[in-house]
Amino acid sequence: MNKQSLLKDIEAHRNEMVTQATHSSLSNDKVIKLSKKLDNLLNKYDRLLKNSSNS
């Protein structure tokens, strides 16, 4: 996955998480699942940046 598509995916998940939290609560199962997915995407992005700076 390239940097641009990863950023788009991160933004989409962030927006979905905020929308879900607005309509339910921060402790809602779907919001928590989206938050964990967002964390994973952000970690992937961080690793991508670290690898590209080491090259």
N, C-alpha and C positions, 0 to 999 in steps of 0.2 A: 504494500500500500504506500502510495507516495504522500508527501507532506500535504499537498493541497486537498486531496480526497480525505485524508485523516482529519484535517481541520474542519472540513465540511461536516463530517460525521460527528465530530466533537460538538460542533455548534448545533446540529440537529438534535442530538441527545440532550444537550443542555436546555434547549428550548422546550423539548418534550417534557423533561423533568420539571421545569418551572411551571409549565401549563398544568401538569398533573397535580403538582403540589398546591397550586392555586385553587383547583377544583376539589381537592380532598385535604390531605394533611402531609406534613413532612414524614410522618411515620407510616404512611400508607405503603403497603407491600410493593405496589407498582413503582412508586417514587423511589423506594429503597433499591429496587432492582435496577432502575434507570441510573441511580447514583453510582452503584457499583460498576455498571457498564461504562459510565462516564469516567470513573476513576481508572478503569483498565485502558480506555482510549487515551487518557492523559498520560498514563505511564508509558504507553506505546509511543506516543509523540515525543516524550522526554528521551526515551531510548534512541529514537530516530535522530533527534537533534545531537545527542551525545556521540552517536556513531558517525554522523556526518562531520562533526567537528574534529573527530579523531583521525579522519581520513586525510 
